[in-house]
Amino acid sequence: MGMAQHNLNASNITSFVSSNNSIVENNPEQLLKTPKQVLKEEKQLDGSLRDLVKIKRHFINLLLMMLIWMASSFNIYLISYSIKNIPGDFFMNNLISSITDIPVVFLGGYLYHKFGLRLVLISFFTLALCGSILIIIFSETNASLVPIMIAFAKNGVKVTFDICYLGNSFLFPAIFAGTAFGFCNAGAKISTILSPMIAEV
C-alpha cells in the first residue's frame, strides 16, 4: 500500500513538472510574472541616457525625482539662509532645529523602510508645508514657538532630501541608477544656487 502510494506521488510530481516546463517554454514571461512589454523594453539595455528616456516609466520617475531633489535641496538651504530674518532668538532657532535634525533623520529612514517612498515623501513634505505656513502666519505674534515651527519646516524638508538618495536606488534599475543620480543631483545643485538670492529678497 505504501509503495503504491509512493509510485502514485512520484507519477503526479513528474506530470506536474513536465506540464510546468511546457508552460515556461511556450510562455517564458510566466516564469517571472513580468509583462511582455517590460521584457521587450529591458531586453537590451546599455545604460545610456537614450535608453533611460525611451522607457516611459523610467523617464517619468526621472522627472519626478529631479523635481523632488530640486525642491528639497532649494528649500533646506533657503530655510538655513532665512533663519536670521525670522522673528525670535537666532541662536535658539538654530539650536532647536539642529538638535531635532538627528532623531528625525533616523525616523525618516525607518519610516521609509516601513511604509515606502511615496507615503514618506508626502508625509514629510506636508510636515514642512505646515511648518512654513505657521512661520508665515504666527511667527510675529508667537516668537516663543518659532523654534518649533522652524524645526517642522526644516526637518520635513531635510528628511525628503535624505530619502531622495534612498529612493534613487529603489526607482531605477542598477544600469540606470548612476545616470539618474547624476541628473537629479545636478538639478538639485542648480536650484540650490538660487536659494541665498531668494532668501535676501
N, C-alpha and C positions, 0 to 999 in steps of 0.2 A: 504493500500500500504506500509506504513511504517512498519507495523507488519510483513508482508510477507517478506520484505527485511531483517528485523531483524532475522527472523527464518532461512532465507537462509544463512546469515552470520554466525549464530551460527552453522548451519549444516556444513558449509565449515571449520570452525575452528575445530570442533570435528573430522572431517575427516582428517584434516592436522595433528592434534596432534596424532591420533591413527596410522597414517601411519609413522610418525616420531618415535613413540615408537617402532613400529615394526622394523624399520631400526636400532635403537640403540640396541634392544635386539639381533638381528641377527648379527650386526656388531658393537660391542662396541667401536672399535677403531675410528669409525667415530665421536664419541662424542667429543673427544679431538684432532682429526685430527693428531693422532700420529701413526707412522708406527708400524706394528705388532712386528718387531724386537726390537724396542725400548721398547715397553711394556713388551716383554718377558725378555729382559735383566734386566730391572729395577723393575720387579715384586717383587722379594725377595732379598733385599739388606740389609746387616748388617753393611756397612760402613768400612769393613776390607780392608786391602791392596790387598788381593786376588781379591776382587770384583772390586777394582779400576783398577787393571791391566787387569782383564778379559774383561772389556768393552773397546773396542778398541779406541773409540773416547776420552774417559777419559784418557786412558793411553798415547795417543799421545799428548793430551793437557798438561798432567803432564810433559812429557819430554820437550816439548817446553817451558813451564813456568819455569822449572828448568834451562834451558839454558838461558832464558832471565834474570831471577833473578841473576844467576851467573855472566853473562856478565855485567849487570848493577851495581851490588854491587862491583865487581872487579874493574871496570873502574872508578867509582866515587871515590873510595879510592885511586886508582892509580894516578888520577889527583891531588888529595889533597897532596899526598906524593911527587909528581913530580914538584909541583909549584916552589919549591926552586931551581930546576935545569933549569927552563925555563927562557930564557932571559927577561929582563925587571925588573921593580921595584917589589920586593917581596910583599911589603905591598899593593901596588896599585893593583897588580894582585889578591890578596886575597880579598881586599875590593870590587872591582868591581864584582867579581864572587859571593860574599856573598850578596851584595845589590840586584843583579838581581835574586837571588835564590828565594826570596819570591813571587814576582809577577808571575814568570814563573811557579811556582808550582800551583798557583791558575788557571793560564791559562791552564795548563795541565789537571787539574780536570774538568774544564769547557769543554774543547775540547773532553775529554773522554765521558762525558755525551751527548755531541752534535753529535759526529761522530763515537764513538765506539772504542773498544780496538785495533783492528788491525791497523786502519789508524793512530791513535795517536802514537802507538809504532813505526811504520815505519817512521813517520814524525820526531819524536824526536831522534830516532837512526840516521837518516840521518843528522839532525842538529848537533849531537855530532860528527859524522864522518867528516862532513865539517869543524867543528872547529878544530878537531885533525889534519886533513890534512893541514889546514892553519898554525897551530903551527909548524908542521914539516918543511914546505916549507919556510914560511915567517917570522918566529919569530926572526931570526938572523938579517934580514935586516929592519924589521919594528917593532922595540921594542915598539913604542908608541901604536901600535894596538894589542899588545899581550893580554892585559886585556880583550878585546872584543873577541878575539879568545878563550881564556880560558873560558869566560862566555858561549860561544856557546857550547863548548865541555862539560863542567861540568854540565850546566843546562839541556842540552839534555839528558845526562845520568841520571841526578837527577830525571827528570820527568818520564823516563821509569821505574826507580826504584820505584817511588811512585805509578805509575799506576799498577805495579805488585800486590800491595795489593788490589786494586780495582778489577783488573781482576780476581783474585783468586775466589772471590765470584760470578763473572759472568760466569766463565767457568765450575765450578764444582757445582753439587747439594749440598745442605746443609749437606747431610750424608757423603760426601767425602771432604768437604771444609777444615776441620781440618787436615786430613791426608795429603792432597795436600799442605796445607800451611806449615806443618812441614817439609816435604821433600824439598820443594822449599827453605825454609829459611835455612835449614841445608846445602844445596848445596851452597847457597849464602855465608854463613859464612865460609865454607871451602875455597871457591875461594878467599874470602877477605883476608885470612891469607897470600896468595901468593903476594898480591899487594905491600906491603912495600919491599919485597925481589926483585920483578921485577923493582920497582922504583929506586933501588940503583944499578942496573946493568949498 
